[in-house]
Amino acid sequence: MATKRRTPARKATRSRQAKQSPDGSELLALELKEIHSAESQLSKVVPRLAKSVQSDRLRELLEERLAQGEQVIADVESALEELDETPRGRKNVAAEGLINDAREHAQEIAAGPALDSVLIGAIQKTGHYCIAAWGTARSLAEAVGQRQAARALERAVKEGARFDEQLTQLAEREVTPALLAMAQESDGMQAGARR
């Protein structure tokens, strides 16, 4: 009698069946743990980034973001406690990559408008990720009746959007014009040296 060979499609079906299907509370806990990891990672790097920037306003905004992150961590820990979960056990590798990118820029680029410009972009990329994560967790919290967590995450989304807008305004009004002026000055000096 011939034995049945498993086709790749059959193997894929079996592996899909073996995967877990978490409920809403488990999904919320997973999202909250990822948010906690991202915010914990940010809390370690933002003070170093703040020291490396030239713009006083950017430094102030980074300090505000640090305070916002501390509030998000406290809110997430409270929500996880309600779910009988701890924040441990899950490292957010997406946030880690974005944060490492910002850290590398701070090490590679001299302080000044160029670094400030690049760091604004790096912080905004990380912020957009956080806003998406907070929004997802907010929706899950609402779905499973975690009203306090949903309100806290909604506040985080709104504060994150406001912070993003403040960074954009800073880039447009201060940092980018300073960077362009510096580039024009450098071009003028190079042209003068060639004469």
VMD Tcl script that draws the C-alpha trace (Angstrom):
set ca {
  {0.00 0.00 0.00}
  {1.34 3.42 -0.95}
  {1.85 5.97 1.76}
  {0.39 9.40 1.35}
  {2.94 12.10 0.88}
  {2.26 15.43 2.46}
  {2.09 18.22 -0.02}
  {3.29 21.71 0.95}
  {-0.33 22.90 1.03}
  {-1.26 20.13 3.46}
  {1.72 20.98 5.69}
  {0.74 24.66 5.72}
  {-2.85 23.79 6.65}
  {-1.69 21.64 9.56}
  {0.70 24.31 10.84}
  {-2.09 26.91 10.66}
  {-4.34 24.64 12.67}
  {-1.63 24.28 15.32}
  {-1.40 28.02 15.84}
  {-3.25 29.57 18.73}
  {-6.22 31.85 18.32}
  {-5.99 34.29 21.24}
  {-9.08 36.07 22.54}
  {-9.46 39.84 22.73}
  {-8.00 40.15 26.23}
  {-4.95 38.12 25.23}
  {-4.46 40.27 22.14}
  {-4.78 43.40 24.26}
  {-2.20 42.07 26.71}
  {0.15 41.30 23.83}
  {-0.23 44.83 22.39}
  {0.23 46.40 25.82}
  {3.43 44.43 26.41}
  {4.79 45.60 23.07}
  {3.89 49.20 23.92}
  {5.55 48.85 27.32}
  {8.71 47.52 25.69}
  {8.79 50.33 23.12}
  {8.26 53.02 25.75}
  {10.87 51.48 28.06}
  {13.39 51.45 25.23}
  {12.56 55.06 24.32}
  {12.91 56.18 27.94}
  {16.54 55.04 27.86}
  {17.54 56.73 24.60}
  {15.56 60.00 24.59}
  {17.67 61.65 27.34}
  {20.83 60.89 25.35}
  {19.27 62.25 22.18}
  {18.18 65.40 24.00}
  {21.79 66.04 25.03}
  {23.00 65.75 21.44}
  {20.63 68.25 19.80}
  {21.40 71.91 19.12}
  {17.84 73.29 19.14}
  {16.62 74.25 22.61}
  {13.02 73.77 21.44}
  {13.78 70.25 20.20}
  {15.38 69.46 23.56}
  {12.21 70.71 25.31}
  {10.01 68.59 23.04}
  {12.12 65.50 23.71}
  {11.77 66.10 27.44}
  {7.99 66.39 26.97}
  {8.01 63.10 25.04}
  {9.92 61.47 27.88}
  {7.24 62.59 30.34}
  {4.51 61.36 27.99}
  {6.27 58.00 27.75}
  {6.41 57.71 31.54}
  {2.65 58.29 31.67}
  {2.05 55.70 28.94}
  {4.18 53.16 30.86}
  {2.17 53.79 34.04}
  {-1.14 53.47 32.15}
  {-0.01 50.27 30.41}
  {1.15 48.73 33.68}
  {-2.22 49.54 35.25}
  {-4.10 48.00 32.30}
  {-1.91 44.89 32.39}
  {-2.52 44.54 36.13}
  {-6.29 44.58 35.46}
  {-5.70 41.75 32.97}
  {-3.60 39.83 35.55}
  {-0.56 40.20 33.28}
  {2.92 41.62 33.74}
  {4.76 43.81 31.24}
  {7.64 41.34 31.02}
  {8.37 38.78 28.39}
  {8.06 40.58 25.09}
  {10.70 42.77 23.42}
  {9.41 45.10 20.75}
  {11.87 44.55 17.91}
  {10.15 47.03 15.57}
  {10.62 49.86 18.06}
  {14.14 48.64 18.76}
  {15.05 49.04 15.09}
  {13.62 52.56 14.90}
  {15.35 53.57 18.13}
  {18.68 52.09 17.02}
  {18.39 54.11 13.81}
  {18.04 57.34 15.83}
  {20.92 56.34 18.10}
  {23.19 55.65 15.13}
  {22.39 59.04 13.60}
  {23.31 60.73 16.87}
  {26.68 58.96 16.79}
  {27.43 59.59 13.10}
  {26.34 63.21 12.54}
  {27.90 66.24 14.20}
  {25.68 68.35 16.44}
  {23.87 71.08 14.55}
  {20.92 71.57 12.24}
  {21.70 68.42 10.21}
  {21.56 66.19 13.28}
  {18.47 67.97 14.59}
  {16.75 67.47 11.24}
  {17.60 63.78 11.07}
  {16.59 63.19 14.68}
  {13.25 64.92 14.15}
  {12.59 62.46 11.33}
  {13.73 59.48 13.40}
  {11.60 60.52 16.38}
  {8.60 61.09 14.10}
  {9.00 57.61 12.57}
  {9.05 56.10 16.05}
  {6.13 58.30 17.08}
  {4.03 57.18 14.11}
  {4.68 53.57 15.09}
  {3.62 54.36 18.67}
  {0.45 56.15 17.56}
  {-0.53 53.09 15.50}
  {0.19 50.76 18.42}
  {-1.74 52.93 20.88}
  {-4.70 53.11 18.49}
  {-4.75 49.35 18.01}
  {-4.59 48.73 21.75}
  {-7.28 51.36 22.36}
  {-9.64 49.56 19.98}
  {-8.94 46.22 21.65}
  {-9.44 47.75 25.10}
  {-12.81 49.14 24.02}
  {-13.80 45.76 22.57}
  {-13.06 43.88 25.79}
  {-14.57 46.52 28.09}
  {-11.33 47.96 29.49}
  {-12.66 51.53 29.52}
  {-9.91 53.06 31.66}
  {-7.20 51.62 29.40}
  {-9.12 52.77 26.30}
  {-9.32 56.35 27.66}
  {-5.61 56.38 28.55}
  {-4.64 55.09 25.11}
  {-6.91 57.61 23.40}
  {-5.15 60.35 25.37}
  {-1.79 58.93 24.22}
  {-2.94 58.95 20.59}
  {-4.03 62.60 20.84}
  {-0.84 63.67 22.63}
  {1.24 61.74 20.10}
  {-0.47 63.49 17.19}
  {0.05 66.88 18.86}
  {3.72 66.06 19.49}
  {4.17 65.03 15.86}
  {2.68 68.32 14.69}
  {4.98 70.27 17.02}
  {8.01 68.45 15.58}
  {6.85 69.23 12.03}
  {6.42 72.92 12.87}
  {9.86 73.02 14.50}
  {11.44 71.43 11.44}
  {9.68 73.81 9.05}
  {10.21 77.01 11.03}
  {13.61 76.56 12.65}
  {15.66 73.47 11.84}
  {15.30 73.20 8.06}
  {15.89 76.94 7.46}
  {19.03 76.75 9.65}
  {20.20 73.69 7.73}
  {19.64 75.43 4.37}
  {21.41 78.59 5.54}
  {24.34 76.50 6.69}
  {24.47 74.74 3.30}
  {24.32 78.05 1.42}
  {27.07 79.48 3.60}
  {29.21 76.40 2.92}
  {28.57 76.67 -0.83}
  {29.53 80.34 -0.75}
  {32.77 79.57 1.08}
  {33.63 76.82 -1.38}
  {32.95 79.12 -4.35}
  {35.16 81.80 -2.80}
  {37.97 79.30 -2.23}
  {37.91 78.30 -5.91}
  {38.47 81.86 -7.11}
}
mol new
graphics top color blue
foreach p $ca { graphics top sphere $p radius 0.5 }
foreach p [lrange $ca 0 end-1] q [lrange $ca 1 end] { graphics top cylinder $p $q radius 0.2 }
display resetview
